[in-house]
Every structure is written in C-alpha cells, then in structure tokens.
Amino acid sequence: MIRLAVLASTADTITAHLGASAPREEGCFCLLREGVSRRGRRLIVSEPILPPYDAWERQETDMLRPSAQWLSALVSRALSERCGLLFVHSHPDPRFPAGFSAPDMTAIGALGETIAPMLDGPFAAAVVHPSGWVANVIDDGAIRHVDRVLSIGRTLRALDPPEVRLTRTAEQHGLDDRQRDALGEMHDTLRGLVIAVAGVGGLGSPIAEQLVRMGCDIAIVDHDRLDTPSNVRRVVGSTISDLRATTAPRKVDVVGAHLDHLGFDVEVRRVHGDVRREDVFRELLDADVVLAGTDTHGSRAAINDLASTYLLPVIDVGVRAGAKQDGTLAALTAEVRVLTPTTPCLWCRRVISAEVIHAENLPADRRERMARDGYLVGGFGEPAPSVIALTFLGASLATCALLALLGSEGEVAPSGYIVDGLLAYAQETQPVTPREDCVCRRQLAMGDDCTPPLLPTAARLE
C-alpha cells in the first residue's frame, strides 16, 4: 500500500492557497520524502512551496501549467534538499468528480518524464477537490495510485474523498450500530485504519482485542514467547495449557489465534520480531497509527521516531503498580503519551534514557557485573509488578486516546497524562510542547533520510 502523509499545517496552507483562486485552478509544490515499508511506501509531505507571481505559463478554470523557469528553480531546490517533489493542484468545481482528468494524466506523465529522473527522491502529484484529495506517484515512468491520503498534526484526518474511505470497509449492520451511534463519522475513519500494536503482553493484548472488536485491521508485533507463568494472568488469549507446551509459544501466535477465533471480519497480521531491528521496524510503516506497550527503552526509542520522522502517530502507554515501604498497594497508575509531529516526543519528556538503552544492549553477564559494581541502577529485563486490572486500565486509556486522535477533541486534549485507578485521580504531564533543541525537531518529516539507530539487520527473531 502507498500512503501520502501530509503535515497538517502544510495541508491547511495548501487548502487556503488553492481556495483563494477559485474558480480558477491553482497549485503549488511541496518537498517530498519517503519511508520504505515492508509492503509499500509512506510518502511524506512537509514544506509547501507556494508559486511566485510568474509561476504559471497557463492558468485557467480547467488548466494549470507551470513555467519552465519555475520548474527549474523547484528542481534546484529539491536537489539542494536531497528530496523529491509533490505537485498539487485544485479542481475547485464540485460538479466534477474528484480525481485526475485525462488531460491531468497526460500532463503528470510528461512532468514525470522530465522531472523524476533529476530528483533524489520521489515525484508525485495530487488533486485537491472540494470533497478530498486524490494522489498518484511516478515509479520508473509508470503512474501508480496512492491508496491513502492522511493529514497528520495533533490529530489524524483522512483527506481521501468520502466515497474512497467507504470502499475500505463493509458496514456490518447490527455489529456496528451502537459503535456508530457513539462515534458518528469517526466510525468510518476508524474502520478504515490499519493499526500496529507493538508489544502484545499484558498491555498490548487487550489493546489488540479492543481494536479487533472495533473493526480495525491490525498487525501485532512482539519478539517474546509466553515462557513466564505470571504472564498467563494478564495476556489475553493465553491459557494454562500454553505453559505445558514443549516449546513456549510465541506471544503473537497465542494472541493472534485468540483474535481470529472471535470471528470478526478483520485482518490480524502476526510479526514475530524486535522493533529495534530494521526488517521489523519497517513493518510498522505499513500502519496508520501505532499503539505501543513495549517495556524497554530501546524499543520505545525506535517507535518514538515514527511520529516526527515519518509523520506516523504513536500512542505510548505504560503502567506501574506502586507500593508503600511495608509492601501494601499504594497506586495503580497508567500513563499515556500521544506522540505526533506537534507534541513532545519521549526524549522531550525525558522518559527514555540513552544510558539505559546502552545497558539494555550489553551482554547479560557484563550488564550484571556493571550492576553489581554500582554502574547501573535499577533492574534490566526483570518483570515489573503488575495486575490485570491495571493493564486493562492502561489498554483502555490507550484506545480512548486513539479515538481522541481521530476527532476534533484531540486538538485540545492533553497529549500526556497519568491516571491512578486506585486513588481515582488524573493529571496532565509536562512538557506540553516539544523542546526546540530535541532531535524530533531536526528529524521532522525526514523519512528514510534520518533512519533511527537500530540494531543490525537480521531475520526475525525465532
């Protein structure tokens, strides 16, 4: 699948610029980068380049042709940025269907033949119609349709025309009635999403079941096996019989089989592997949103970069059972962090540490030796105290954060908050805006030009 992800501020700038010239066609260009996924591509749109006064060789109600002089300047700009270009133009008349006309296709093909071979990145084109966006990308001289167009800011908006979004899902009368009553138009957006769940232990497995029951296609990603008896208390779909298996079953297989058994008409794709490895990381780029319940700093650091670098929203959730000095239960806290191009990343929030990541990647014997010598504080790889009531609370908060991400309330909802299920309180966490000196600002919308540091490429862990 090919996705076109547009920074929300860029989409708004383009819409305002094109609308000001109606009923004449208007256009602009944008810098374009990409991330290559396991199944397709994620085209990433950041900065718009609005036309100068002499940009158009011809501009009419049904015709728009850029001048050779402006095209030359645009190619020079793209080469200096080492990226590609997206040509966007409007079809302002709502009486005509959304999409490219026959003359458009001829013109885009000619532009592709001229411009694409010069660029260090992809060349694509989009039509903006009153009902939505339609896009194509040039691949080796061939025009390929872009399957999905998304605007990514504090919220996620589907820019495709409504009729395109509706073709992705089949209405399941009866099953969908109360959900549609609750969600309204958001229901169709939700049902059309592909969502990756990174980590399917006590947190991720109930997240995955909620998503399946809401009608979403999902990919479940985990490198672990169900080899710890205490996991059976919390991992959805696991049973005591799993502990009697000769070889501990993979978590993605246990959870995946359970989700398939529910009988909903959705795809549950299993990915057994570590998100810190290149091949598994690229599986995440085939999603529209990632919900992360992993428990290592290294895996969370890799997933964290998706939000800013690839314009791929991430909902990160963690839980903690607190105790007093005498061992009695004192708190059941779940913390949710909504990571988007406009919200603080995990580095901004100082919830992941480079020192801990380094320690996690050390050989076990060296890590234990350094811990004994006092160089490392805290346990690494040791199971944290937990209870299913807490993990289900965290899972539900994460899926509620997903719904906020898809609606207008997401613009004003906090992007980070803690909820204590025991003491019944909630509070917003700091900071509320990204740090300007953070790596997430330098890598914004850079795609594969800034691939995050990962472990050496390897086959999926077995």
PENOR-V337527 format. One record per backbone hydrogen bond with DSSP energy under -1.0 kcal/mol. NH is the residue of the N-H (numbers start at 1). CO is the residue of the C=O. E is the energy in kcal/mol with one decimal. If there is no record, write none. Layout:
# PENOR-V337527
NH_CO_E ; NH_CO_E
This chain:
# PENOR-V337527
3_41_-2.3 ; 4_148_-2.9 ; 5_43_-3.3 ; 6_150_-3.2 ; 7_45_-2.1 ; 8_152_-2.5 ; 11_7_-2.4 ; 12_8_-2.5 ; 13_9_-1.9 ; 14_10_-2.6 ; 15_11_-2.4 ; 16_12_-2.2 ; 17_13_-2.3 ; 18_14_-2.9 ; 19_15_-2.2 ; 20_16_-1.4 ; 21_18_-1.2 ; 24_21_-2.0 ; 25_60_-2.3 ; 28_88_-2.3 ; 29_49_-2.0 ; 30_86_-1.8 ; 31_47_-2.3 ; 32_84_-2.1 ; 33_44_-2.5 ; 35_42_-2.0 ; 37_40_-1.8 ; 38_282_-1.4 ; 41_1_-1.6 ; 42_35_-2.6 ; 43_3_-3.3 ; 44_33_-3.5 ; 45_5_-3.0 ; 46_31_-1.4 ; 49_29_-4.0 ; 55_52_-1.7 ; 57_65_-2.7 ; 58_65_-1.5 ; 60_63_-3.2 ; 65_58_-2.9 ; 67_55_-3.3 ; 71_67_-2.3 ; 72_68_-2.2 ; 73_69_-1.8 ; 74_70_-2.6 ; 75_71_-2.5 ; 76_72_-2.0 ; 77_73_-2.2 ; 78_74_-2.6 ; 79_75_-2.5 ; 80_76_-2.1 ; 81_77_-1.6 ; 83_78_-2.1 ; 84_32_-3.4 ; 85_122_-1.5 ; 86_30_-2.3 ; 87_124_-2.6 ; 88_28_-2.8 ; 89_126_-2.2 ; 90_26_-2.5 ; 91_128_-2.4 ; 96_93_-1.5 ; 105_101_-2.2 ; 106_102_-1.9 ; 107_103_-2.6 ; 108_104_-3.3 ; 109_105_-2.2 ; 110_106_-2.1 ; 111_107_-2.7 ; 112_108_-2.8 ; 113_109_-2.1 ; 114_110_-1.7 ; 115_111_-3.7 ; 118_115_-2.0 ; 119_116_-1.1 ; 124_85_-2.1 ; 125_136_-2.7 ; 126_87_-2.7 ; 127_134_-3.1 ; 128_89_-2.4 ; 129_132_-2.8 ; 132_129_-1.7 ; 133_159_-2.8 ; 134_127_-2.0 ; 136_125_-2.7 ; 137_144_-2.8 ; 138_123_-2.7 ; 139_142_-3.4 ; 142_139_-2.5 ; 144_137_-3.1 ; 146_135_-2.5 ; 147_2_-1.3 ; 148_2_-1.4 ; 150_4_-2.8 ; 151_157_-3.1 ; 152_6_-2.9 ; 153_155_-2.5 ; 156_405_-2.6 ; 157_151_-2.5 ; 159_149_-2.5 ; 164_161_-1.2 ; 165_161_-1.8 ; 166_162_-2.4 ; 168_165_-1.2 ; 175_173_-1.2 ; 176_172_-2.5 ; 180_176_-3.1 ; 181_177_-2.2 ; 182_178_-1.6 ; 183_179_-2.8 ; 184_180_-2.8 ; 186_183_-1.5 ; 187_184_-1.6 ; 189_185_-1.1 ; 190_186_-2.9 ; 191_187_-2.7 ; 192_188_-1.1 ; 193_190_-1.5 ; 195_217_-2.4 ; 196_289_-2.4 ; 197_219_-3.1 ; 198_291_-2.3 ; 199_221_-3.7 ; 205_201_-2.2 ; 207_203_-1.4 ; 208_204_-2.7 ; 209_205_-2.0 ; 210_206_-2.2 ; 211_207_-2.3 ; 212_208_-2.3 ; 213_209_-2.5 ; 214_210_-1.3 ; 215_212_-1.3 ; 216_211_-2.3 ; 217_193_-1.2 ; 218_267_-2.8 ; 219_195_-2.0 ; 220_269_-2.9 ; 221_197_-2.7 ; 222_271_-2.0 ; 226_249_-3.2 ; 227_225_-2.0 ; 231_228_-2.0 ; 232_229_-1.4 ; 234_231_-1.7 ; 235_231_-2.8 ; 238_235_-1.8 ; 242_239_-1.4 ; 243_240_-1.5 ; 244_241_-1.2 ; 251_224_-2.0 ; 254_250_-2.2 ; 255_251_-2.9 ; 256_252_-1.8 ; 257_253_-2.4 ; 258_254_-1.7 ; 259_255_-2.4 ; 260_256_-2.5 ; 261_257_-2.0 ; 263_260_-1.4 ; 266_264_-2.2 ; 269_218_-2.6 ; 271_220_-2.5 ; 277_274_-2.3 ; 281_277_-3.0 ; 282_278_-1.9 ; 283_280_-1.2 ; 286_283_-1.4 ; 287_284_-1.8 ; 288_194_-3.6 ; 289_194_-1.0 ; 290_313_-2.2 ; 291_196_-3.0 ; 292_315_-2.8 ; 293_198_-2.9 ; 300_296_-1.8 ; 301_297_-2.1 ; 302_298_-1.8 ; 303_299_-2.2 ; 304_300_-2.5 ; 305_301_-1.2 ; 306_303_-1.5 ; 309_305_-1.9 ; 310_306_-1.4 ; 312_306_-1.9 ; 314_339_-2.5 ; 315_290_-2.8 ; 316_337_-2.8 ; 317_292_-2.2 ; 318_335_-2.2 ; 320_333_-2.6 ; 322_331_-2.2 ; 324_328_-2.7 ; 327_324_-2.0 ; 330_322_-2.9 ; 331_322_-1.5 ; 333_320_-2.4 ; 334_419_-2.7 ; 335_318_-3.1 ; 336_417_-2.5 ; 337_316_-2.7 ; 338_415_-3.8 ; 339_314_-3.5 ; 343_340_-1.1 ; 349_345_-2.0 ; 351_346_-2.1 ; 357_353_-2.2 ; 358_354_-2.4 ; 359_355_-2.1 ; 360_356_-2.6 ; 361_357_-1.4 ; 362_359_-1.3 ; 367_363_-2.5 ; 368_364_-2.5 ; 369_365_-1.9 ; 370_366_-2.4 ; 371_367_-2.2 ; 372_368_-2.2 ; 373_369_-1.8 ; 374_371_-1.1 ; 375_370_-2.6 ; 390_387_-1.1 ; 391_387_-1.9 ; 392_388_-2.6 ; 393_389_-1.3 ; 394_390_-2.4 ; 395_391_-2.4 ; 396_392_-2.4 ; 397_393_-2.2 ; 398_394_-2.0 ; 399_395_-2.1 ; 400_396_-2.1 ; 401_397_-2.2 ; 402_398_-1.6 ; 403_399_-1.7 ; 404_400_-2.1 ; 405_401_-2.1 ; 406_402_-1.1 ; 407_404_-1.0 ; 410_407_-1.4 ; 411_408_-1.7 ; 412_409_-1.3 ; 413_409_-1.8 ; 417_336_-2.1 ; 418_427_-2.7 ; 419_334_-2.7 ; 420_425_-3.0 ; 421_332_-3.2 ; 424_420_-1.1 ; 427_418_-2.1 ; 429_416_-2.5 ; 438_435_-1.8 ; 441_438_-1.4 ; 442_438_-1.1 ; 443_439_-1.9 ; 445_308_-3.0 ; 446_443_-2.0 ; 447_309_-2.7 ; 448_34_-2.6 ; 449_446_-1.8 ; 450_447_-2.1 ; 455_276_-2.7
